[in-house]
Every structure is written in C-alpha cells, then in structure tokens.
Amino acid sequence: MPLRTVHEAKTERLEILAADGTVDKELEPKLPQEKLLEMYRKMFEIRVFDERAFRLQRQGRLGTYPQILGQEASQIVPALCLKPKDWLVPTYRGQGAYFARGMKLRYSLLYWGGDDRHARFPDGNNDMTFAVPVGSHLTQAAGLAWACKLQKQGRVALTCLGDGTSSKGDLHEALTFAGQFKLPAIYVIENNQWAISVPRERQARTATLAQKADGYGAFGLQVDGNDALAVYRAVSEAVARARAGDGPSLLELETYRLGHHTTADDATRYRSEAEVEAWRQKDPIARMRKYLESKKLWDEDQEARLKREAEEMVQGELDAYESTPAPNPLNMFANNYATAPWFLVEERQELERLLKLKQAQQEVVELPPAEGRFP
C-alpha cells in the first residue's frame, strides 16, 4: 500500500524594510504618521536608557542588568500592537516592552537595583512582572489567554521568549494547550542568535524556530525582527486573528543581541567582532530613521531635539531611582507564607538584631518600617 501524504507545511518569512531604508510597497503597512513617529521615538529613547543603565551597572550603581541593545524593534513594536487590557507577559529582558506600554523607566532601574517593591505598571494595564526563571511564564500566558477566551471580552495575551527558551518543555506544554483550545495567545520568540553562549544552530535542527508552530495547530511566521514595519504587521495580524477566535500564533523575530547576555557575561569569549559588526549594519533604529527621512517625516533638527529630550527624560528617571528611599531589609521575610516556618522566624530575628547593632555603632539613617505581613 503506497504512503499517503496526510499533512504538508511551509514556513514563510516577512521582510518589508531593508537595512538601507528602502521598503516593499506591496507589504508596507498603512500606518498614520503619528504611529510611525511613536515607534521611532520609543526605540530611540529605550536605547538611550539602555546605554545609560549599562554604565550605571559598571559604576556600581545598579545590579546585574540585561541590555536590549539591537533588539529595540522586537521589544517596542509588539507592545504597541496591544490594548491596555490585553495581557503582556515579557521575559526578564523586557524593559522595552514595558516602556512601550507606558511604564516609567525608574521602576526598571529599581527592579534591577534589587528593590522589587517598585515593579509598578500604569493603572489599567494588564502587565505581568518580569519572569526571570527561563520559560516559566509560557504556560502562565496560556492560562491568561484561556481566561480571555472564557470572559469573551476580546482580549489577547502576548508573551515573549528567547531562542534558548524555545528549546524548553514549557513552550511545548503552552502551545499544546493554546492550540488545542484555540486560545487568543501570541508567542513571540526574540531570536537574538545567542542563548548566553549557545548559538542558535545548537538550539534546534529545524531551519527556523517559527516552524515549530505547525506541530500545535498554531500559525507560524518568521519575521525580520530588526524591521519595525514587518514586526508591526506580523504582530498586529496575529492579534487580529486571536481576537477573531482563530487561535494562537508563534512568531520568530530574527534579531541580534549586540551587547552581552547580561552585565555578568563577556560575549567576546564566544563570538567574533566580525559577526557583531555584520549585525550592527542591520540596526533597527538606523533603518527606521532612513525610512522616515525618505517619507519627509524626519530631519537632523528633529533628531537633535529627540536626542536632547531623551537624555533629559532618562536623567530624570535616574534621579528618581537614586532618590527613592532604600527598603527595609526585613521586607524579604514578608508575604512568603501564611504562617512563617520556625527557621524564617529565627533568621528574621537574627537580622533584626544585626541591624539594630549596626545602627547603634554607626550614624545611619533610621530604616523605614518593614512592610507586608509576617505572621
């Protein structure tokens, strides 16, 4: 008996805006001038912030920090395709997505400075906090999408992951569930080519990461992640399909991590400068600027003004970060258990004793009262 073909699949790639600023007119999204300028401004501002945050860490004024240098389009643009009541579930490298949704950058600094009291989002936003454990948020996003479907309010859940995370079982479980129940979920793989020191080709034998969608009944598409127009079109269409009840999407945004994995990493130990330079030529901000200039929407004076305003804004956020009173160290014991176990009670008592001793020996500012519940 001859073999029968029961299923065939293909994976497509979307590119609209080339590195030199030229555009495919047939695929170019028809966006208002205000939206195009917002995309560029947000990408520019987050880069100014990102570079300043990196320097802060090197100066000992910030904890470990994950740069998004080079990934501005894949960070900023997807978030701009959502409504405030849609769910956003980013990775730990998600400060750009939060910023696009209106979060003040001081809260990102406070978070990476070790003060998680200040992971605050704008009122009315459905934003989840950073997911530092790799992949743990993917099933949570499926659960949120299920709730969106049950509530029948037309909301969607969008989550992001890296190319390394795409190899974890969490994605399999999340897509199995999302595909089976046709959930309004969008999974965005920010393929920045390196999972710390492991290159993309070691993550999967597949030609693309987007084609993994086919095994779960999800829509899959590979996108030039440094092309803001392509990212906007791909994500906005995925959101529209989700709202229409057509199920989940898996989008692979091919981009590049120009910086280190985090400030605790040294990327020069495992990749060449030639590779970095080749990707630097595909810079998402530079190509977006060329596009705006070709449409007579941008010029040198506007660029200079944006640079000045962005630096002033970032400095204001830095000042707010460094003027925020430090938290009471005893807060680490609060709100973890309904009834604290004996060893935590003893540890808290020991820390409280040491803090009082330190205050007695030195002239220090009195700590604010401890927050939260500690039974």
C-alpha positions in Angstrom: 0.0 0.0 0.0 1.6 3.3 -1.0 2.3 6.0 1.6 -0.2 8.8 1.6 0.6 12.5 2.4 -1.6 13.5 5.3 0.0 16.9 6.0 2.3 19.3 4.4 3.6 22.6 5.8 5.7 25.5 4.9 7.1 28.4 6.8 7.2 31.9 5.4 9.4 34.9 6.3 8.2 38.5 6.3 10.6 41.4 5.4 9.4 44.9 4.5 12.0 47.5 5.3 15.6 46.8 4.2 18.7 47.9 6.0 19.2 50.8 3.5 15.7 52.2 4.3 14.0 51.0 1.1 10.6 49.5 1.5 8.4 46.8 -0.2 5.5 48.9 -1.2 3.1 45.9 -1.5 3.8 44.8 2.1 4.2 48.3 3.7 1.6 48.7 6.4 -0.6 51.8 6.1 0.2 53.4 9.4 -0.6 57.0 10.4 2.3 59.4 10.7 1.8 59.6 14.5 2.3 55.8 14.9 5.4 55.7 12.8 7.0 58.6 14.8 5.9 56.9 18.1 7.7 53.7 17.1 10.9 55.5 16.2 10.8 57.7 19.3 10.2 54.8 21.7 13.0 52.8 20.1 15.4 55.7 20.3 14.5 56.5 23.9 14.9 52.9 25.1 18.4 52.8 23.6 19.4 55.9 25.4 18.1 54.4 28.6 19.7 51.0 27.9 23.2 52.5 27.3 22.9 54.6 30.5 21.7 51.6 32.6 24.7 49.7 31.4 27.1 52.4 32.5 25.3 52.6 35.9 25.9 48.9 36.5 29.6 49.3 35.6 29.8 52.2 38.2 28.3 50.0 40.9 25.0 51.9 41.0 22.8 49.1 39.6 22.7 45.3 39.9 23.1 42.9 37.1 21.4 44.3 34.0 20.3 42.7 30.7 20.7 45.0 27.8 18.4 45.0 24.8 20.8 46.8 22.5 20.0 45.9 18.9 16.6 44.4 19.8 14.6 47.6 20.1 12.2 46.8 17.3 11.3 43.4 18.6 10.9 44.9 22.1 9.0 48.1 21.4 6.8 47.3 18.4 4.9 44.2 19.6 3.7 46.1 22.8 2.4 48.9 20.6 0.1 46.4 18.9 -1.8 45.7 22.1 -4.6 47.5 24.0 -4.0 48.3 27.7 -6.4 45.5 28.8 -4.6 42.9 26.7 -2.1 40.8 28.7 1.7 41.3 28.3 4.0 38.7 29.8 7.6 39.6 28.9 10.9 37.9 29.7 13.5 39.4 32.1 14.8 41.2 29.1 11.5 43.1 28.7 12.1 46.7 29.8 11.5 47.9 26.3 8.0 46.2 26.1 7.1 47.7 29.5 8.3 51.1 28.4 6.2 51.0 25.2 3.2 50.3 27.4 3.8 53.4 29.5 5.9 52.2 32.4 8.3 54.8 33.9 11.8 53.6 33.5 12.7 54.4 37.1 10.8 51.2 38.0 13.0 49.2 35.8 16.1 50.6 37.5 14.6 50.0 40.9 13.9 46.4 40.0 17.4 45.7 38.7 18.7 47.7 41.7 17.2 45.0 43.9 14.0 46.8 45.1 11.0 44.8 43.7 8.6 47.0 45.6 8.7 49.2 42.6 7.8 46.9 39.7 4.8 49.2 39.0 2.8 49.4 35.8 0.4 52.1 34.7 -3.1 51.9 36.1 -5.4 50.0 33.8 -2.6 47.9 32.2 -2.7 44.1 32.3 1.1 43.6 32.6 2.8 40.8 34.4 6.1 41.3 36.2 9.5 40.1 34.8 9.8 36.3 34.5 13.4 35.5 35.5 13.1 31.7 35.5 13.5 30.8 31.9 10.3 29.6 30.3 8.1 29.5 33.5 5.9 32.3 32.1 4.8 30.5 28.9 2.1 28.3 30.5 1.0 31.3 32.6 0.4 33.2 29.3 -1.7 30.2 28.0 -3.7 30.4 31.2 -4.3 34.1 30.8 -5.3 33.5 27.2 -7.8 30.9 28.3 -9.3 33.4 30.8 -9.5 35.9 27.9 -11.5 33.4 25.8 -13.8 32.4 28.7 -14.6 36.1 29.5 -15.4 36.8 25.9 -14.1 40.4 26.1 -12.0 40.3 23.0 -8.7 40.4 24.9 -5.5 38.6 24.0 -2.3 37.5 25.8 1.1 38.2 24.3 4.3 36.7 25.7 7.9 36.8 24.7 10.7 34.3 24.9 14.3 33.8 23.7 15.7 31.4 21.2 17.1 29.3 24.0 13.8 29.1 25.8 12.2 27.8 22.6 14.0 24.5 23.4 12.4 24.0 26.7 9.4 21.8 27.5 7.5 24.8 28.8 6.9 26.0 25.2 5.6 22.5 24.2 3.1 22.5 27.0 2.0 26.0 26.4 1.5 25.6 22.7 -0.2 22.2 23.1 -2.8 23.8 25.4 -3.1 27.0 23.3 -3.5 25.1 20.1 -6.0 22.6 21.4 -8.3 25.2 22.7 -7.7 27.9 20.0 -6.6 30.4 22.6 -6.1 34.1 21.8 -2.3 33.8 22.5 0.7 35.2 20.7 4.1 33.7 21.4 6.9 36.0 20.3 10.4 34.4 20.0 13.0 37.1 20.2 15.7 35.1 18.3 18.7 37.2 19.2 21.0 34.3 17.9 22.6 33.5 21.3 21.3 31.8 24.4 24.0 33.2 26.6 27.0 31.4 24.9 25.0 28.8 23.0 24.4 29.8 19.3 21.1 29.5 17.6 22.2 26.5 15.4 22.7 24.5 18.6 19.2 25.1 19.8 17.2 23.2 17.2 17.9 21.2 13.9 14.9 23.0 12.3 15.5 25.5 9.6 13.5 28.1 11.6 12.1 28.3 15.1 8.8 29.6 13.6 8.0 26.2 12.0 7.6 24.7 15.5 4.1 26.2 15.4 2.9 23.6 12.9 3.0 20.8 15.4 0.5 22.5 17.7 -2.1 23.9 15.3 -0.7 27.4 15.7 0.1 30.0 13.0 3.8 30.3 12.4 5.8 33.0 10.8 9.5 34.1 10.7 10.0 37.9 10.7 12.9 40.2 10.2 13.0 41.3 13.8 15.1 44.4 13.0 12.4 45.6 10.6 9.9 47.6 12.7 7.3 47.6 9.9 7.5 43.9 9.4 7.2 43.3 13.2 4.2 45.7 13.4 2.4 43.9 10.5 3.1 40.4 11.8 2.1 41.1 15.4 -1.0 43.2 14.6 -2.2 40.5 12.3 -1.6 37.8 14.9 -3.5 40.0 17.4 -6.4 40.3 14.9 -6.5 36.6 14.4 -6.5 36.0 18.1 -9.4 38.4 18.7 -11.4 36.8 15.9 -11.1 33.4 17.6 -8.6 31.9 15.1 -6.2 30.6 17.7 -2.6 31.2 18.7 0.4 32.4 16.7 4.1 31.7 17.1 6.3 34.5 15.6 10.0 34.2 15.3 11.6 37.7 15.2 15.1 37.3 14.0 17.3 40.0 15.6 20.6 40.2 17.4 21.9 40.8 20.9 24.6 43.4 20.2 25.6 43.5 23.9 26.4 40.9 26.4 23.8 38.4 27.7 23.8 40.4 30.9 26.4 42.6 32.7 27.7 39.4 34.3 28.6 38.0 30.9 31.6 38.6 28.5 30.3 37.9 25.0 33.8 38.4 23.5 34.8 35.0 24.8 32.4 33.1 22.4 31.6 35.3 19.4 33.6 37.3 16.9 33.6 41.1 16.4 33.1 40.5 12.7 29.7 38.8 13.5 28.7 41.6 15.8 29.6 44.3 13.2 27.7 42.5 10.4 24.5 42.7 12.6 25.3 46.2 13.6 24.8 47.1 9.9 21.2 45.9 10.3 20.4 48.2 13.1 16.6 48.6 13.6 16.8 52.3 14.6 19.1 53.4 11.8 16.9 51.8 9.2 13.7 53.2 10.7 15.3 56.7 10.6 16.2 56.3 6.9 12.6 55.2 6.2 11.1 58.3 8.0 13.6 60.6 6.2 12.5 59.1 2.8 8.9 60.0 3.7 9.9 63.5 4.7 8.8 62.8 8.3 12.3 63.3 9.9 15.3 65.6 9.7 18.5 66.5 11.5 16.8 69.1 13.7 14.2 66.6 14.9 16.9 64.1 15.6 18.9 66.5 17.7 15.8 67.5 19.6 14.9 63.9 20.2 18.4 63.1 21.5 18.3 66.1 23.9 14.8 65.2 25.2 15.6 61.5 25.6 18.7 62.3 27.6 16.7 64.7 29.8 14.0 62.1 30.3 16.4 59.3 31.2 18.3 61.6 33.6 15.0 62.4 35.3 14.3 58.7 35.7 17.8 58.1 37.1 17.3 60.9 39.6 14.0 59.4 40.7 15.6 56.0 41.1 18.5 57.2 43.2 16.3 59.4 45.4 13.9 56.6 46.3 14.5 55.5 50.0 16.0 52.1 50.4 13.7 49.3 51.5 13.9 47.8 54.9 15.9 44.5 54.6 13.4 42.8 56.8 10.9 43.0 54.0 12.5 39.9 52.4 10.7 37.8 55.0 7.2 39.2 54.5 4.4 37.8 52.4 6.0 34.4 51.7 3.9 32.1 53.9 0.6 32.2 55.6 2.4 31.0 58.7 6.2 31.5 58.7 8.3 28.4 59.4 10.5 28.4 62.5 13.7 28.9 60.6 12.5 32.0 58.9 11.3 33.4 62.2 14.8 32.9 63.7 16.5 34.3 60.6 14.4 37.4 60.8 15.1 37.9 64.5 18.8 37.5 63.8 18.8 40.1 61.0 16.8 42.5 63.1 19.4 42.1 65.9 22.3 42.8 63.5 20.5 45.9 62.0 19.9 47.3 65.5 23.6 46.7 66.4 24.8 48.4 63.2 22.6 51.4 64.0 24.0 51.6 67.5 27.6 51.6 66.2 27.2 54.0 63.3 25.5 57.2 62.5 23.0 55.9 59.9 19.6 57.0 58.7 16.8 55.0 60.5 15.3 52.4 58.3 11.7 52.7 57.3 9.3 50.3 58.9 9.1 46.8 57.5 6.3 46.3 55.0 4.0 43.3 54.4 2.7 40.5 56.6 4.9 38.3 58.7 2.9 36.0 60.9 
